[in-house]
């Protein structure tokens, strides 16, 4: 709940604000959310392994990325520079596979919501580290936005571990795809010991 206002404030305070950038960001957020939910459905509800899930998600992601690059980047790309730096592109490809694998593992053992929250916290933390150590310039509106985003992530984890939130049950495959909500495992252990 605190993540959204923090994201809005950090974007609103941007010095070089442009509507095309906002539209691109909203599109990226929406498609990332869809990808994470789809990944969670494959890994948790349909009981796919991480590798099986990646076999379904990666070709679609590669297709859409290639299509957008073909339209926006290929016409202006200098192939000689790309060829000279092919090792950088190869390393970037391997890193992308690693990131997608780690994302899938996080979704499999937690949830797509946790992956999104981790992503938001990582981005806000990165900006705050850049401000503190590398002189990144942020406006007076942006800084509270990043702090609110990071605080929202920390509060979510605190209340989740304390037992104030509900979490999907281990066996979430019910008729019609419904997810049964139960108290987190932490509370169940406390109740047994009480």
Number of C-alpha atoms within 10 A of each C-alpha: 10 15 20 14 16 25 20 15 19 23 19 16 17 15 11 8 11 9 8 9 12 13 11 11 13 12 12 12 13 12 12 14 16 13 16 21 16 15 25 24 21 20 23 20 18 13 14 16 15 21 13 12 22 18 11 13 18 12 11 12 12 10 11 11 11 14 13 11 13 13 10 11 12 13 9 9 12 10 10 9 9 12 11 9 11 12 11 11 12 11 11 12 12 11 12 12 14 12 12 16 16 13 19 25 18 17 23 23 12 15 22 24 14 16 19 18 20 16 14 21 22 15 15 23 16 13 17 19 13 14 14 11 8 10 10 11 14 18 13 12 16 21 20 18 25 28 19 22 29 24 17 21 22 14 14 18 16 13 12 17 14 12 17 14 15 14 17 15 14 14 10 16 16 10 7 6 10 10 16 14 13 14 15 19 16 12 16 12 10 10 9 7 7 5
